[in-house]
Amino acid sequence: MERNTVLAIILSAVIITVGMFVTQKLNERYAPPVPSEPAVEAPLVADDAADADETPIETDDRDGTLVDESESAAAEQVLADQDYPIETIREETDFYSIEFSTAGGVVKELNLLTELDDDEPISMVLDGDSDVGTFNLAFGDHAAPYITDAFSHERIQRGREINHVFSRNYRRDGQIFTLTKTYRLIPGEFIIELKVTLETPDGKAVPLLDGDEPAYTLTYGPQIGPTFEKLDGRYEIRENVTWGPDPRSGKLKRSLQGSRRNREEVVQTSDTVNWAGVVGKYFAVVMIPGAGNATITWDGTPADGQDQASRLQISRPARRQSVIEDTYQFFIGPLNRDDLARYDRAEDNAFGLSGLSLDKAPRTSSWLGWLESILRFLLEMFYRLVPNYGVAIILLTILVKALLFPLTHKSYESTSKMQAIQPKIKELQEQYKGEPQKLNAKTAELYKQEGVNPMGGCLPMLFQFPIFIALYGLLNRYFPLRGATFIPGWITDLSAPEYIYQFSQAIDFRIWQLEAIRLLPVLYLGGQLLMTKVTQQGSAGGQTGAQQKMLTVGMPIMFFFILYNMPSGLLLYWTAMNFITIIQQLVTNYVKKRKAAGGAA
C-alpha cells in the first residue's frame, strides 16, 4: 500500500474513534441546593405522641438523613385520631411486584417480573441506604423534605383494576385538609397511574398558598433501575428527556435536559411537555404530567448509598380551590418498541392513552436515526427467518458487505493503480528534488495521463462510516439483544461483553482494566491481522518498515483495546465483517492472478 492508503486508514481510525465517542454520550446527573429549612410547615405526629414526656422523635428527611423533629415545633398538629400503624403492603401483577409502605404512602420496591438480571427481577427503585422509596410527596418545592407520616390504607379492586388508596388529614392555619394518594394498577400494563388529591371538608380553599412556593412536589427517585456499576455511557446511561412542542417552531421534539458533564446538576423546565423521563440504556421511567401548570425538575444530588442519583420531580402551583386533583401516569418498563408503541393507540392499552410517542424516549443517533431504522428493519427481517439474533447479525453483515462491494472494489482498484505508478512517482521525486511546485505539477500531470484519482482509494472508504456508526448505535442499544443468546455457554447476552473466564477482581493496568478473558476480541484481532496480510498480497507496491508495522500490527492492536469491552453483538458484526472481507479479498486476488496469467499467455 502507498501513502494515500495509509492516510485513508489513519483517517478511518480517527472517524471511527470520534464516532464511537459521539455515540457514547456521558450521562447527566444533577444536583440541587440543599434547603436550610422546609418550604412549608411540616406536620407533626398525632397529639398523643406529641404530648408524651419524651425526647422528640427523629424522622427521615428526603435523603434518609435523620433530623430532629423538634426543629418543626412551629408546625401545627395533625388530627389526634390519626395514629395509623406503619405497615408494608405487597401487590403483584403479571408485570410488577410492588411493596407499598404506609409511611408517606410510598413505594419501597418495584420489580419488573418480565425482565431478569442474574435470574432476579429487575428493581426499578434504587434508593441506596436512604430507604426513602419512590413516589415521595413533599409540601413545597423540589428541595422540601418528604412526607413520612403514617397514612391510612385501603385496597380496592374493581374487576381487573387494583387501587391502593393512602390518606391522611393535615391542618394548617387552622384549616383542615385531606391528602390522598391513589395508585391504580391494571394487569398487562407497564403504566402505573397515581392520583394526588388535596381536599377540604368545608368547601374552603386548600391552605397551601405561600407566595410563589409550589403547593407540593412529587418525586420518582432517587435513582431508577436496573442496578449498575457506573454510568459510563456505554454499559449504562441516564438521560433526562422531554417530548413536547418546541417553543420556537411548535413541532414535537425530543429534548435532552441539562449538561452532559455535570452529574449533580439541577435542571428545571416549566415548558409544556407531553412527557418527561429518566431514560436508561434499556429501561426508563417516563411521566405523563397531565393538564395544568407544572415545573419539572431533574435532580442529581447524591443520596445516602446512591452517589449517582437521577430524580424526576414535578411541582404543582397552589390553586385557590377546595379540591385539587392531579393525575399522573408513569411508564416504568423496558425500552422495547412493541411495549412503547401500545400507548400510541387508545384501543391498544387499558388506560386509553394515545399519541404518546414513547418510542422517542430511547437514545438514537440524531443525524443517522433514519439509517438505524433501516438497519433495524433488516435485522428484524433476518431474525424472523432465523430466530437467533447472532445469526441475524451475521446475515445483516453479509448483506451490508454485499451492498458496499462496489465501493470497496473501486477503492481496491484505485489503490492498485496508485501502487502501479509508484515507480514513476519516485522517478519524479528524484528528478524534481528541491522543486516542490514542479513536482506537484508533474505528479498531477502523471495522474491525469494514467487516469488515476489520488483520492479514489480513500473516499469510497469514508462512505462506509455512517453505516458503521448507525450499526454501532443499533447494536449497542437494541433492546431485544438484551439477554439474547447466540451460542449457549459462551455468548449468552448479545448486549453485553462475552467472556470465557471472568476475574473475581479486575486487573488494573492504569490506563486499562482487564475484567475477563474474552474470545471475540481475540478473533477480531486475528481476523484483522490476517485481512491486512491478504490485502497486501494483492498489492503491487510496498511501504517502509515503520508504515508496515503500523498498518499490520499497530492499528489492529489499537482497535483490539478499543473494542475489548464492547457488547458482543457489535463485536460479532466486526469480526464477521473481517472474515467476510478476507474471503472476498482471496477471491479478488485469485481472479486478478488468473487475468494476469491469461494476459501473459
C-alpha positions in Angstrom: 0.0 0.0 0.0 1.1 3.6 -0.7 0.7 6.9 1.1 -2.9 7.5 0.2 -3.9 4.1 1.6 -2.0 4.9 4.8 -3.8 8.2 5.1 -7.1 6.6 4.4 -6.7 4.1 7.2 -5.5 6.7 9.7 -8.4 8.9 8.8 -10.7 5.9 9.2 -9.4 5.3 12.7 -10.0 8.9 13.6 -13.5 8.8 12.3 -14.4 5.5 14.0 -13.0 6.7 17.3 -14.8 10.1 17.1 -18.0 8.4 16.0 -17.8 6.0 19.0 -17.1 8.8 21.3 -20.1 10.8 20.0 -22.5 7.8 20.4 -21.3 7.2 23.9 -22.6 10.4 25.4 -21.9 11.0 29.1 -24.7 10.5 31.4 -26.0 13.7 33.0 -26.5 14.0 36.7 -27.9 16.9 38.5 -27.5 18.5 42.0 -29.9 20.9 43.8 -29.1 23.4 46.5 -29.9 21.9 50.0 -32.6 23.8 51.7 -31.9 25.3 55.1 -35.5 24.8 56.3 -38.7 23.4 54.9 -40.6 25.4 52.4 -43.9 25.0 54.2 -44.9 23.9 57.7 -44.1 20.3 58.3 -46.8 18.3 60.0 -46.1 16.6 63.3 -47.3 13.2 64.5 -50.5 12.6 66.4 -51.3 14.5 69.6 -50.7 11.5 71.9 -47.2 11.2 70.6 -46.5 14.9 70.7 -47.8 15.2 74.3 -45.6 12.4 75.6 -42.9 13.5 78.0 -40.1 12.0 75.9 -37.4 13.1 73.6 -38.8 14.3 70.3 -39.0 11.5 67.7 -36.5 11.6 64.8 -37.7 11.1 61.2 -36.1 10.7 57.8 -35.5 13.7 55.6 -35.5 13.5 51.8 -32.2 11.5 51.5 -32.6 9.4 54.6 -30.6 11.6 56.9 -32.0 11.8 60.4 -33.3 15.2 61.6 -34.7 16.2 65.0 -38.4 16.7 64.8 -38.2 19.4 67.5 -37.0 21.7 64.6 -40.6 21.6 63.4 -42.0 22.8 66.7 -43.7 25.8 64.9 -45.8 23.5 62.8 -49.4 22.7 63.8 -50.7 19.3 64.9 -52.4 16.9 62.6 -55.7 15.5 63.8 -55.3 13.5 67.0 -57.4 10.5 65.8 -54.8 9.6 63.1 -52.5 7.3 64.9 -52.0 4.9 61.9 -49.6 2.0 62.0 -46.6 1.8 59.7 -47.3 -1.2 57.5 -45.9 -2.9 54.4 -48.4 -3.9 51.7 -47.4 -6.2 48.8 -49.0 -6.3 45.4 -48.2 -8.3 42.3 -49.5 -8.1 38.8 -48.2 -10.0 35.8 -45.7 -7.2 35.1 -44.9 -5.8 38.6 -44.1 -6.9 42.1 -44.7 -3.8 44.3 -44.1 -3.2 48.0 -46.0 -0.2 49.4 -45.4 1.5 52.8 -48.0 3.5 54.8 -45.1 5.7 55.9 -45.6 8.5 53.4 -47.8 6.3 51.2 -44.7 5.5 49.1 -43.4 2.5 47.0 -40.4 0.8 48.7 -39.8 -1.8 46.0 -40.9 -2.0 42.4 -39.6 -5.0 40.4 -40.2 -5.9 36.8 -41.2 -9.5 36.6 -40.9 -9.7 32.8 -37.1 -8.9 32.9 -34.4 -10.6 34.8 -30.9 -9.6 35.9 -28.8 -12.5 37.3 -32.0 -14.6 37.4 -33.7 -12.0 39.6 -36.5 -9.5 38.6 -35.1 -6.1 37.8 -35.6 -3.4 40.5 -36.7 -0.1 39.2 -36.2 1.7 42.6 -32.6 2.3 43.6 -32.5 4.3 46.8 -29.2 3.1 48.2 -29.1 3.2 52.0 -31.6 6.1 52.3 -34.6 3.8 52.3 -36.8 6.6 51.1 -38.6 4.6 48.4 -40.2 6.4 45.5 -43.3 8.4 44.6 -42.5 10.6 47.6 -44.5 13.8 48.1 -43.4 17.0 49.8 -45.3 20.2 50.6 -43.3 22.8 48.8 -40.6 22.8 46.1 -38.3 20.0 44.8 -35.9 20.5 47.8 -38.5 20.3 50.5 -38.4 17.3 52.9 -40.5 14.3 52.1 -43.7 13.5 54.0 -43.0 10.4 56.1 -46.2 10.4 58.4 -48.2 7.2 58.5 -51.2 7.1 56.2 -54.4 5.0 56.3 -54.5 2.4 53.6 -57.3 0.7 51.6 -57.1 -1.8 48.8 -60.0 -1.6 46.3 -60.4 -3.9 43.4 -62.8 -3.4 40.6 -62.7 -6.2 38.1 -59.0 -6.5 37.0 -58.2 -2.9 38.2 -56.5 -2.6 41.5 -56.4 0.6 43.6 -54.3 1.3 46.7 -55.5 4.4 48.5 -53.4 6.2 51.1 -54.9 9.1 53.0 -54.2 11.4 55.9 -55.6 14.7 57.3 -53.5 17.8 57.9 -54.1 21.1 59.5 -52.6 24.4 58.5 -53.5 27.9 59.6 -56.5 26.4 61.4 -57.8 24.8 58.2 -58.1 21.0 57.9 -57.4 19.3 54.6 -57.0 15.7 53.4 -54.1 14.4 51.3 -54.9 11.3 49.3 -52.5 9.3 47.1 -54.3 6.7 44.9 -52.3 4.1 42.9 -54.1 2.5 40.0 -52.7 -0.8 38.6 -54.1 -2.7 35.6 -52.6 -6.1 34.9 -50.8 -6.3 31.5 -49.7 -2.7 31.5 -46.4 -1.0 32.1 -48.2 2.1 33.3 -48.8 3.0 37.0 -51.3 5.8 37.5 -51.0 8.0 40.6 -53.7 10.4 41.6 -52.8 13.1 44.2 -55.9 14.7 45.8 -56.0 17.6 48.3 -59.4 18.4 49.7 -61.0 20.5 52.5 -64.2 19.2 54.2 -65.9 22.7 54.4 -65.5 24.0 50.8 -62.8 26.4 51.7 -59.6 26.6 49.7 -56.8 24.2 50.4 -54.4 26.2 52.7 -51.2 25.7 50.7 -50.9 29.2 49.2 -47.5 30.6 50.3 -46.2 33.2 48.0 -44.6 31.7 44.9 -43.9 28.4 46.5 -45.4 25.3 44.9 -48.2 23.5 46.7 -46.4 20.2 46.5 -43.7 18.2 44.7 -44.0 14.6 43.6 -40.7 12.7 43.2 -39.6 9.5 41.4 -36.2 8.6 42.7 -33.5 8.9 43.9 -32.5 6.6 41.1 -34.2 4.4 38.6 -33.1 0.8 38.0 -31.7 -1.5 37.0 -28.6 -1.7 39.2 -25.3 -0.6 37.6 -21.6 -0.3 38.4 -21.1 3.1 36.7 -22.8 5.4 34.2 -20.2 5.4 31.6 -22.4 6.0 28.5 -21.5 2.5 27.2 -22.9 -0.1 29.5 -25.4 2.1 31.2 -26.7 5.7 30.8 -29.2 8.1 32.4 -30.6 10.8 30.2 -33.1 13.4 31.2 -35.5 13.7 28.3 -38.7 15.5 27.4 -41.0 15.1 24.4 -43.2 18.1 23.6 -43.7 21.2 21.4 -40.6 23.2 20.5 -41.1 26.7 21.9 -39.8 28.2 18.7 -41.3 26.0 16.0 -44.2 24.4 17.8 -43.2 21.0 16.3 -42.9 18.0 18.7 -39.3 17.4 19.6 -37.2 15.2 21.8 -35.1 17.4 24.1 -32.2 16.4 26.3 -32.2 18.4 29.5 -29.1 19.6 31.3 -25.4 19.5 30.6 -23.5 16.3 29.5 -20.8 16.7 32.2 -22.3 18.0 35.5 -23.6 14.8 37.1 -25.0 16.6 40.2 -26.8 19.3 38.4 -30.4 20.6 39.0 -32.3 21.2 35.8 -35.8 22.6 35.6 -38.3 23.4 32.9 -41.7 25.0 33.0 -42.4 24.4 29.3 -45.4 22.4 28.2 -44.3 18.8 27.6 -46.2 15.7 26.6 -44.0 13.7 28.9 -40.7 13.8 30.8 -38.5 11.0 31.8 -35.2 9.5 33.0 -34.1 7.1 30.3 -31.5 4.4 30.7 -29.9 2.2 28.1 -32.7 -0.4 28.1 -35.2 0.8 30.7 -36.9 4.1 31.5 -39.3 5.9 33.9 -41.4 8.3 31.9 -44.0 10.6 33.5 -47.1 11.9 31.7 -47.9 15.0 33.7 -51.4 15.6 32.6 -53.1 19.0 32.4 -52.2 22.2 34.3 -49.1 24.3 35.0 -46.1 22.5 36.5 -42.4 22.7 36.9 -40.4 19.6 36.1 -37.0 19.1 37.9 -34.2 16.6 37.3 -32.2 16.4 40.5 -28.8 14.6 40.7 -28.0 15.2 44.3 -26.4 12.0 45.7 -28.5 10.1 48.3 -27.1 8.1 51.1 -25.6 5.0 49.4 -26.6 6.2 46.0 -24.0 8.7 44.7 -25.3 8.7 41.1 -28.9 9.9 41.5 -31.4 10.7 38.8 -34.6 12.1 40.4 -37.6 13.0 38.3 -39.8 15.6 40.1 -42.9 17.6 39.3 -44.0 20.6 41.3 -47.6 21.9 41.1 -48.5 25.6 41.9 -51.1 26.2 44.7 -54.6 26.8 43.5 -57.4 28.5 45.4 -59.7 25.5 45.2 -61.4 23.3 47.8 -60.5 20.2 45.8 -57.1 19.9 44.0 -56.7 16.7 41.9 -53.8 15.9 39.7 -53.4 12.6 37.8 -50.1 11.2 36.6 -49.2 8.2 34.5 -45.8 6.7 34.9 -44.4 4.3 32.3 -42.0 2.1 34.2 -40.5 -0.6 32.0 -38.4 -1.8 29.1 -37.5 0.3 26.1 -39.0 -2.3 23.8 -40.6 -0.9 20.7 -43.7 -3.1 21.0 -44.3 -2.1 24.6 -43.8 1.6 23.8 -46.0 1.6 20.7 -49.0 0.3 22.7 -49.5 3.8 24.1 -50.0 5.4 20.7 -53.5 3.9 20.2 -56.2 4.1 22.9 -57.6 0.8 21.9 -54.2 -1.0 22.5 -54.0 -0.2 26.2 -56.4 -0.4 29.2 -55.7 3.2 30.2 -57.0 4.6 26.9 -53.7 6.6 26.3 -52.9 7.6 22.8 -50.3 9.6 20.8 -47.6 9.5 23.5 -44.8 8.7 21.1 -42.9 6.8 23.8 -40.7 5.3 21.1 -38.9 8.7 21.1 -37.6 8.0 24.6 -34.6 5.7 23.7 -31.4 7.4 22.6 -30.7 7.3 18.9 -28.1 8.9 16.6 -29.7 12.3 15.8 -28.3 12.5 12.3 -28.4 8.8 11.5 -31.7 7.8 13.1 -33.2 7.1 9.6 -30.3 4.7 8.8 -30.6 3.0 12.2 -34.3 2.4 11.4 -33.4 0.8 8.0 -30.8 -1.5 9.6 -33.2 -2.4 12.4 -35.8 -3.4 9.9 -33.3 -5.6 8.1 -32.1 -7.2 11.4 -35.7 -7.9 12.4 -36.4 -9.4 8.9 -33.4 -11.8 9.3 -34.5 -12.7 12.8 -37.9 -13.7 11.5 -36.2 -16.0 9.1 -33.7 -17.5 11.6 -34.8 -16.8 15.3 -31.3 -16.3 16.6 -30.1 -12.7 16.8 -26.4 -13.8 16.5 -27.2 -15.4 13.2 -29.3 -12.4 12.2 -26.4 -10.1 12.8 -24.1 -12.3 10.6 -26.7 -12.3 7.8 -27.0 -8.5 8.2 -23.2 -8.2 7.9 -23.2 -10.3 4.7 -25.9 -8.0 3.2 -24.1 -4.8 4.2 -20.8 -6.2 2.8 -22.6 -7.1 -0.5 -24.1 -3.6 -0.7 -20.7 -2.0 -0.1 -18.9 -4.3 -2.5 -18.9 -1.7 -5.4 -17.3 0.9 -3.2 -14.7 -1.4 -1.7 -13.9 -2.8 -5.1 -13.5 0.7 -6.5 -11.2 1.5 -3.6 -9.2 -1.6 -4.2 -8.8 -0.8 -7.9 -7.8 2.8 -7.3 -5.2 1.7 -4.7 -3.8 -0.9 -7.2 -3.5 1.8 -9.9 -1.7 4.1 -7.4 0.7 1.4 -6.5 1.4 0.6 -10.1 2.6 4.1 -10.8 4.7 4.3 -7.7 8.0 3.8 -9.6 7.1 6.7 -11.9 6.3 8.9 -8.9 9.6 8.0 -7.3 11.4 9.0 -10.6 9.6 12.4 -10.5 10.6 12.8 -6.9 14.2 12.2 -7.7 14.1 14.4 -10.8 12.5 17.4 -9.2 14.0 17.1 -5.8 14.0 20.5 -4.1 11.4 21.9 -6.6 8.1 21.2 -4.9 5.9 23.2 -7.2 7.2 21.5 -10.3 7.0 18.1 -8.6 3.3 18.8 -7.8 2.6 19.9 -11.3 4.3 16.9 -12.9 2.6 14.5 -10.4 -0.8 15.9 -11.2 0.0 15.5 -14.9 1.0 11.9 -14.4 -2.2 11.2 -12.5 -4.2 12.6 -15.5 -2.2 10.6 -18.0 -2.7 7.3 -16.1 -6.3 8.0 -15.3 -5.7 7.8 -11.6 -7.7 9.6 -8.9 -5.4 10.0 -5.8 -8.4 10.1 -3.5 -10.1 7.2 -5.2 -8.8 4.8 -2.6 -9.9 7.0 0.3 -13.3 8.4 -0.5 -15.2 5.1 -1.0 -14.0 4.1 2.4 -15.4 7.2 4.0 -18.9 6.4 2.7 -18.9 3.2 4.9 -18.6 5.0 8.2 -22.1 6.3 8.5 -23.2 2.6 8.2 -20.7 1.6 10.9 -21.8 4.4 13.3 -25.5 3.6 12.7 -24.8 -0.1 13.3 -22.9 0.8 16.5 -25.9 2.7 17.7 -28.3 0.0 16.8 -26.4 -3.0 18.2 -25.4 -1.1 21.3 -28.9 -0.2 22.3 -31.3 -2.6 20.6 -33.5 -3.9 23.4 -34.2 -7.5 22.0 -30.4 -8.1 22.1 -30.6 -7.9 25.9 -30.3 -11.4 27.2 -30.4 -12.8 23.6 -28.2 -16.0 23.3 -26.1 -16.6 20.2 -24.1 -19.7 21.3 -25.2 -21.3 24.6 -22.5 -21.4 27.2 -20.4 -18.7 25.5 -22.3 -15.7 24.1 -25.5 -15.7 26.2 -26.2 -11.9 26.1 -25.5 -10.0 22.9 -26.0 -6.7 24.7 -23.0 -7.4 27.0 -19.4 -8.3 26.5 -18.9 -12.1 26.3 -16.2 -13.9 28.3 -14.7 -17.4 28.7 -13.3 -16.6 32.1 -14.1 -13.7 34.5 -11.7 -12.5 37.2 -13.1 -12.0 40.7 -11.3 -8.7 40.7 -10.3 -6.6 37.7 -6.5 -6.4 36.9 -5.7 -2.7 36.8 -3.1 -1.6 34.1 -3.7 2.1 35.0 -5.0 3.2 31.6 -6.9 -0.1 31.1 -8.6 -2.7 33.2 -8.8 -6.4 32.4 -12.0 -7.7 33.8 -12.3 -11.0 31.9 -10.7 -13.2 29.3 -12.8 -12.6 26.1 -12.6 -14.7 22.9 -14.4 -12.4 20.4 -11.8 -9.6 20.6 -9.1 -12.2 20.0 -10.9 -13.5 17.0 -11.4 -9.9 15.8 -7.7 -9.2 16.2 -6.7 -12.4 14.4 -9.1 -11.6 11.6 -7.8 -8.1 11.3 -4.2 -9.2 11.1 -5.0 -11.9 8.5 -7.1 -9.4 6.5 -4.2 -7.0 6.3 -1.8 -9.7 5.2 -4.2 -11.0 2.5 -4.9 -7.4 1.3 -1.1 -6.7 0.9 -0.6 -9.9 -1.1 -2.8 -8.4 -3.7 -0.9 -5.2 -3.8 1.9 -4.3 -6.2 3.8 -1.9 -4.2 5.4 -1.8 -0.8 5.9 0.6 2.0 8.5 1.4 4.6 9.1 -0.8 7.6 7.5 1.8 10.0 4.4 2.1 7.8 4.2 -1.7 7.5 4.3 -2.3 11.3 1.7 0.5 11.9 -0.8 -1.0 9.4 -0.2 -4.7 10.1 0.2 -4.6 13.9 -0.3 -1.2 15.4 -3.8 -0.4 14.1 -5.3 -3.8 14.8 -3.9 -3.8 18.4 -5.2 -0.3 19.0 -8.7 -1.4 17.9 -8.4 -4.6 19.9 -8.2 -2.5 23.1 -10.9 -0.1 21.9 -13.4 -2.9 21.2 -12.4 -5.3 24.0 -15.3 -4.5 26.3 -17.8 -3.7 23.6 -21.2 -5.5 23.6 -20.7 -8.9 21.9 -23.4 -8.2 19.3 -21.4 -5.2 17.9 -18.1 -7.2 18.1 -19.7 -10.1 16.4 -20.6 -7.8 13.5 -17.0 -6.5 13.2 -15.5 -10.0 13.5 -17.8 -11.4 10.8 -17.1 -8.4 8.6 -13.3 -9.1 8.8 -13.6 -12.7 7.8 -16.1 -11.9 5.0 -13.6 -9.3 3.8 -10.8 -12.0 3.9 -12.9 -14.3 1.7 -13.7 -11.5 -0.7 -10.1 -10.5 -1.0 -8.9 -14.0 -1.6 -11.4 -14.4 -4.4 -10.3 -11.0 -5.8 -6.6 -11.9 -5.7 -7.3 -15.2 -7.4 -9.3 -13.5 -10.2 -6.5 -11.0 -10.6 -3.8 -13.6 -10.9 -5.9 -15.6 -13.4 -6.3 -12.5 -15.5 -2.6 -11.7 -15.3 -1.7 -15.2 -16.3 -4.1 -15.1 -19.2 -2.7 -11.8 -20.4 0.9 -13.2 -20.2 -0.1 -16.2 -22.2 
